């Protein structure tokens, strides 16, 4: 039985989640995190997509991206294959690194796009790794706040919704009163 094809068109925006096999670690040290970011740079150069946000957790990855002319399946195959080869070689392992097929949700409207961005950046807070999202170094949140620079992230699409005001954006991300129903919907989809 063949898999259902994922919807795609040039310019499609997705929330992507890849999990470690058997809930295992995808990253064991800082070099692993850095190597994954280097793979994203290589993928961007090869396939010309826009990375809107990311969060690299120990056992899973969140990406928010806008495709160019290459289908999401080809892009994610490239990223996950390169990382799996690296991880298995470095840690002297064989077999699957990722748990099945990656999750992808096509983002169809601006409100949901903002919700996904918020969800991704708050993931380390929700997991009780940090108390403030800006303290987590392995996400794009510090880039959005202007605390560090990156050649990976295009924050202009999201920040345009806040008139490019980083303080207003931060208030949106950190507010406890934002749409809890949307937060729960995104969380439920990611856990399938």
N, C-alpha and C positions, 0 to 999 in steps of 0.2 A: 504494500500500500504506500503510495507516494505522499509526501508531506504537502500540506497546503502552502501555496506560495504566499509570501508576505506581500502586502500591498506596498507599492513603491512608485514614485514618479520623481523626476528631477526637482530638487528643492524640498522634498519631504523631510519633516522633522520628526525625530524619534526619541523615545526614552528607551535606552538599552540597559539590560541587566545581565551580567554573566556571573555565574556562581562557581565556586570551587567544587570539584567532584567530592561527593559524600560529605558536603559541608566543610571540606578541608580548606586549608590556607592556600591562597593564591600568591601571597606575598609573605616571605619569611624574614626579610631584612630590607634595609633602605635601598640597596642595590636593585632588588626586585621591583620596588616601586619606581625607581628611576628608569629602569629598563623598559617598563611598560609605557611610561611617558615618552621615551624615545621611539618606541614602536608607533605610538600615536602620531608623532612627528613624521616618521617615514610614511605612514599611511596617508597623512594629509598631503605630503608632497606627491605621492603617487596617484591618489584618487581625488584630490581637491574637494574636500568636504569642510564644513565649518563645525568646530567643536564649541558648543554653547556652554556646557558645564560638565564637570566630572567629579566623582568621589570614589577614591580607591580605598575600600575597606579591606580588612585582613582576608576575608573569605568571599568577597564579592565586589563587583565593579558596577558603578552607575555612569552612564554616558548620556548626555543630551546632545544630539547632533543633527545637523541639516545636511542632507546629501547633495552631491553635485550630479554629475552624469553617470555615476556608477551605482548599481543596485546595492541596497543595504546588505544583502546576503554576501555579496562578493567582498565588500568592505570588512564586514565582521569576520568572515572566513580568514582574510589576510591577517587581521589583528590577532585573533585568537590562535591561529596556527603558529605565527611567529612567537607569540608569548609561550605557548605550550612547548614548543621545541626548546626554547631557552630554558624554561623552568625545569623540564625533565633532564636536560643536559647538566645544568648547574647543580641540581640536587640529586643527581644519579638515580632518577626514577624512570619508570616506563608506564605507559597507559594514559588514560584520560586525565587531563588537568581540570577541564571544565565539566560541570554537571549538565550533561545534555545540551540541547540547543539553547542558545541565548534567548532571553525574553526581549520582545520589542513591542512597543506601543506607538502607533502612528499618532502624532499630536496634530489635531485638526483645527484648534482655535487658540487664540492668544491667551485666554484665561487659563486653559489647561497647561499651556506652555509655561506660564509663570508659576503655576502650581507644581509642575515637575521640577522646575529650577529650585524652588523653595524646598521641596521634598529631598532632592539630592543634597543640597547644602546643609540641611538639618539632620541628615542620616547619622552622622557621628554623635550628635546630641541625643537623638532618639535611642541610640545604642548605648548611651551613658559612657562613651569614651571621653568626651569633653563636655564641659558645662556650657561653653559658648562656641558656636560654629566657627568663629574666626580663629580659634585656637587650633583647629585641625589643619595640619599642613598638607595633607594629601587630598585636598579638594581644590576646586577653583574659587572658593568663596573669598579667600584673601585677594585674589586677582580682581574680583568684582568690587571689593572695598578699596582698591587702589593701594593695598599694602605690599604687593609684589607684582612684578611684570611677568608676562608669559607670551611666548610666540605661538602657543597652542590655542588659546581661548579667544573667541570673538564674543565679547560681552555687549556689543552695541545693540544687537537685536532685543535683548532683555532690558538693558538700561534705557532704551528709547521709551519704554513704557513708563519710566519714572523721570522723564525729561532729562535723562543723563545725570540725575542727582543721586550720587552713591549713598548719601545719608538717608534719603527717602527709600531707596532700595533696601538698605540694611534694616530700616524700620519694618518694611514689608516682610522680610525674611524672619526677623526675630519676634514679630508680633504673635502673641498667644491667641488673639481674637480673629485671626484669618480663617477662612472657610475650612472648618474642621471636616466637613463632609467630603470635600475634595481631597484633603490630606488622607483620609481613611480610604477613599476610592483608589488613590494611587498606591497606597500601601498594600491593599488587598490584591491589586493586579500584579504587583511585583512578587508577591509570595506564592503565586500559583505554580 
